[in-house]
Every structure is written in structure tokens, then in C-alpha cells.
Amino acid sequence: MSAGNLIDGRAIAQQIHSETAVRAAALASRGLLPGLAFIRVGEDPASQVYVGMKEKKAKELSILSTTHVLAASTAQAELLQLIDRLNIDARYHGILVQAPLPRQIDAPTVYSAVSPAKDVDGFHPLNVGKLMMGDPNGFLPCTPAGVHELLIRSQIPLDGSEVVILGRGNIVGKPMAAILMQKTRHANCTVTVVHSGTRDAAMHCRRADIVIAALGVPEFLKADMIRPGAVVIDVGVNRVSDPSSKTGTKLVGDVAFAEVQPKAGWITPNPGGVGPMTIAMLLANTVRAAERAIES
Amino acid sequence: MSAGNLIDGRAIAQQIHSETAVRAAALASRGLLPGLAFIRVGEDPASQVYVGMKEKKAKELSILSTTHVLAASTAQAELLQLIDRLNIDARYHGILVQAPLPRQIDAPTVYSAVSPAKDVDGFHPLNVGKLMMGDPNGFLPCTPAGVHELLIRSQIPLDGSEVVILGRGNIVGKPMAAILMQKTRHANCTVTVVHSGTRDAAMHCRRADIVIAALGVPEFLKADMIRPGAVVIDVGVNRVSDPSSKTGTKLVGDVAFAEVQPKAGWITPNPGGVGPMTIAMLLANTVRAAERAIES
């Protein structure tokens, strides 16, 4: 199959950004500027890059954004105080605490401290529970929601399809399963969650219409593990050694792209597939939070 | 295979009740009587029976229990006021609102109004989210937690096993999937959730080590849909017509027991399988809520 089977995450993310900008402008015309507060703890280089990208995009869409940078040695209580202040600060409709957090800080405690109404990352257990129960009034976690949008906007048939999700993390695998198994439009899939404890992952992948790889194992999914024509979504971001590069490392996904792509019906490139969608869904969630604030 | 393959839910439930009684007595010796408040709205005959059974068992285990009976015409606001009062009444560590509720009342609103710390039914979205995220500090919904105990105490191998769950309801199917897919002891299963939108349910059932039937279709699971030796758990309670009975109806499960039992490795009878476990887990949750109250 030709390279015509690529799902262009950058183009789809751009489409969503355009829609978000229209919604942000509609709010602005009613006097409300959507606001998003970032919190970054420590100087992790990747976190600096991620927050910088998100902030830049927010500004492009006329979303107010501010980044709070705390020292790597910050005590958990201090971080929780900042979150409490932002929870009641009406300028900010969304709060994002960038992962990873330093060791002295308990991540679940921090994510649970963000007001569920401002939890645009979708990591609060109340929003996870709403997602699971099919209640549309929460927030969906950005990466699985982005994968869902990729599938919908690429017109991949979902109703009744067999989906295999590789990985059961709280950020992608489990919420992805919850999204796709609901009895709703653009879902109603038969979902299997495959993980490190699975006896025969390849057997499951081979029978799937759609394989979503989010286990964090470099190039785990090989061509002989999919059926011809399967849809393959690569969520993985793994740093591996690469003597030929300047830094000595490179990023690869969970899919052995070169061999899988010719056999797949549709496939996400990596980078340029799922990655751009995460920011798109974050900013869409932020505008939704502002819309809810003005409606309530 | 002989009838020696029955999983005796009544015996296992009794074992759990004995353990719960010991824990309740330990609390009583510290001056704390565990308390459970029931709310029943209207005069649904099945609800009367269920609440009556739960109350009787609570008394046997020296758990304080009180039932509030509201008229079928009760306004939602009145029910919410009662829940608010019980949420702050220190005598009650658990609150159970018996389903079904009359039409004028929105069930999700009501279940979300129960304090998560007293949500011994495990239906609050915060507790569903904690379950999904692997946080052990919530409450598990009683029926899937009961099925889990049946499997554990029958020493059915779970780690790495292939589990097919028939049904994706919020009360059984979805939380059951969440329990069994976790990377924890007595779990780590590869879970597929099969439902009304699934193309080939039989294919999935035939490859499963464990089939958990919770879809509400009378005798859906037939012998030719399981592999020899599979473990079969029947959660279904369906009322069907039966001209030979006095009432003209009878209760049957989701499993065609007579033909499936000889082929199964282990199977729950119905009644006498999953049913008794629900009460056992409810009272265990209530005592856990009281233990948490005394520890905090």
C-alpha cells in the first residue's frame, strides 16, 4: 500500500485548533477570556519543551496562559497551596500540572487536588469515573481523546469494530478502553486491553481491526502481528540509543513503522501522529471549561 | 464433569460474613458500632425483599442499620436532603440508596450526592475513578467485587488468564473489567468486554479461560460457546414467563446452566452463586468505612 495510508495528526490537530479558536472568540465576544494555568516543578528539559509548546499554542488561540515554575525541591504542601489558589482564581478555567513531578511529591495527591471543574488534563479520579460511567460532563484525558478524534475524523469505522489496546496505563490505555467501549456514537467497539501479563499479545493484535499501541516498548508491534488492512495508532514515545545521532539517542514509537506501514490500512506516523493531538485536546478542554463557567 | 464443579456462593459469602463479624466486633470493642443507612423510595416488591435481606444480615453481624422509606412520589430535592443529613450523621458509615428509583428522580445525581466516604455501594464516580486508576482507597462496587472474591477463594488462576466479560453496564461489566485488568495480585488478566455491539461474541467466549456473564439476556451463554474446562460466572437475574409456576414467571440467569455446567471447569449456580456475594461485599464495605472513620 502506498504512503497514502498515513493519518496526518498535524493536519487534524490544526483543524481542531481552528475550531477551538472560533469557540474562544465567541467567548471573548461575551467578555470571557479562556484561561489556562501551567505548573511546572523543576527543570526537566522535556517538560520545559512540552509546556513551552502548549503555552505558545494557547497564545495563538487567544487563550490566556501563565506558567508557574517551582523549584525541583518544592515541598508538596507548597504545590498544593498554589493549586488551591488557582482553583479559586476565576481567570483560569484550566489547570495543568506537568508530569513528571519530583520524588518528594505524590502525583495522585496532586492531580486529585485540582478542582474537577478545572481538570483539563482529565486525570482527576472524578473525571475518570465519569468517563467510565458514560457521563459526558467531565473531561476526557487529552491523549486518548486525541486518538479518538484521529479515528473519527479519518472516518475509521468504530461501531462494532475489534479494538486491541496495548498498555493499561492511567494516562492512555485504561481511559482509551473506557472511551471506545461506551454504547455511544463513534464508539461501541469490542475492546481488549493487552499488557505485560498477557499470554499471547500477537494473537490479539492479529485479530484486531484497530491496534492502539501505548505500552512504552520501542517498536513492539511488528508487521507479522497485524492483519492486512488493520488501522495502527502509535502512541509510544521511547528514547533509544542511536550512535549515529549527535545526542547519541533518538525517539521511536511502539510500532516498527517501516515494516508495519506497508501492511496497515491506516497508520499514524510518529512523530506527526498522536503527538499534536494531545495539545489540541488540552486547549479544546480549556475552552470547554470556560464555556461551562459562563453557562453555570 | 460431575456436580463437583460448582462454586458455592452461599458458603463463600458466609465465610466473608464471619470475617466481617470479627472486624465489626473489633470495632465495637473500641466503642464504635458500624452503621448502615438504607433508603428505599416507593414500594417496589423486589426492592422491599432486597433491603429486608440486607438489613437482616446487617443485624446478624451487629451492624447498626436503619431503613428510610420514602413515598414513590417523593421529589428529588427531598431525597437529596435526606442524603445530606445522613452524609453528616456520624452514626452511619455507609449509605445505600436502593435501585430502582422512580422516574422523577435522576439516579446519577442521587448516587453522586452520597459522600464518597460513605458510598459502600461503590457507585459514586469518584470511587469508580479510583477503581479504574488502581487507587485502593475507594470502595469497589459490591457485585463485581463479589465475583472477584468468588474467583480468588475458589483458587481460580487469574494472573495472565483470558477473561471475557459479557455486558458493559456501570454496575457489573465495566467495573468488573477494571478490577481484573489491574497490574496487581489476584488480577493481571487480559480482559475483553463483549456487548450488544460485538460482531462475534461466541468467538470471544470460546477462547476465554473465564467467562463472566452480566448482560441480562436469559440463558445467552450456551455450551457450544465455551471451551471445555472454562470457568463460568453467571451474574444474570432475568424474569421470564413460566406457565408451570404459580406466579407465571421464573428467574433465570444469563447462562444456559443445564448444558454449560457439564462442560465447564467451574461454574456458579444461579441462585446460590453471585447473589449472596453482593450482600457480603456491601457489609464488608460498611465495616471498612467504619474502620477508616476510626483511623482518620
Boltz contact constraints between the chains, C-beta under 6 A:
constraints:
  - contact:
      token1: [A, 125]
      token2: [B, 126]
      max_distance: 6.0
  - contact:
      token1: [A, 125]
      token2: [B, 129]
      max_distance: 6.0
  - contact:
      token1: [A, 125]
      token2: [B, 130]
      max_distance: 6.0
  - contact:
      token1: [A, 125]
      token2: [B, 133]
      max_distance: 6.0
  - contact:
      token1: [A, 126]
      token2: [B, 125]
      max_distance: 6.0
  - contact:
      token1: [A, 126]
      token2: [B, 126]
      max_distance: 6.0
  - contact:
      token1: [A, 126]
      token2: [B, 129]
      max_distance: 6.0
  - contact:
      token1: [A, 128]
      token2: [B, 129]
      max_distance: 6.0
  - contact:
      token1: [A, 128]
      token2: [B, 132]
      max_distance: 6.0
  - contact:
      token1: [A, 128]
      token2: [B, 133]
      max_distance: 6.0
  - contact:
      token1: [A, 129]
      token2: [B, 125]
      max_distance: 6.0
  - contact:
      token1: [A, 129]
      token2: [B, 126]
      max_distance: 6.0
  - contact:
      token1: [A, 129]
      token2: [B, 128]
      max_distance: 6.0
  - contact:
      token1: [A, 129]
      token2: [B, 129]
      max_distance: 6.0
  - contact:
      token1: [A, 130]
      token2: [B, 125]
      max_distance: 6.0
  - contact:
      token1: [A, 132]
      token2: [B, 128]
      max_distance: 6.0
  - contact:
      token1: [A, 132]
      token2: [B, 132]
      max_distance: 6.0
  - contact:
      token1: [A, 132]
      token2: [B, 174]
      max_distance: 6.0
  - contact:
      token1: [A, 133]
      token2: [B, 125]
      max_distance: 6.0
  - contact:
      token1: [A, 133]
      token2: [B, 128]
      max_distance: 6.0
  - contact:
      token1: [A, 133]
      token2: [B, 170]
      max_distance: 6.0
  - contact:
      token1: [A, 160]
      token2: [B, 197]
      max_distance: 6.0
  - contact:
      token1: [A, 160]
      token2: [B, 199]
      max_distance: 6.0
  - contact:
      token1: [A, 168]
      token2: [B, 181]
      max_distance: 6.0
  - contact:
      token1: [A, 170]
      token2: [B, 133]
      max_distance: 6.0
  - contact:
      token1: [A, 174]
      token2: [B, 132]
      max_distance: 6.0
  - contact:
      token1: [A, 181]
      token2: [B, 168]
      max_distance: 6.0
  - contact:
      token1: [A, 181]
      token2: [B, 193]
      max_distance: 6.0
  - contact:
      token1: [A, 188]
      token2: [B, 197]
      max_distance: 6.0
  - contact:
      token1: [A, 190]
      token2: [B, 198]
      max_distance: 6.0
  - contact:
      token1: [A, 191]
      token2: [B, 193]
      max_distance: 6.0
  - contact:
      token1: [A, 192]
      token2: [B, 192]
      max_distance: 6.0
  - contact:
      token1: [A, 193]
      token2: [B, 181]
      max_distance: 6.0
  - contact:
      token1: [A, 193]
      token2: [B, 191]
      max_distance: 6.0
  - contact:
      token1: [A, 197]
      token2: [B, 160]
      max_distance: 6.0
  - contact:
      token1: [A, 197]
      token2: [B, 188]
      max_distance: 6.0
  - contact:
      token1: [A, 198]
      token2: [B, 190]
      max_distance: 6.0
  - contact:
      token1: [A, 199]
      token2: [B, 160]
      max_distance: 6.0
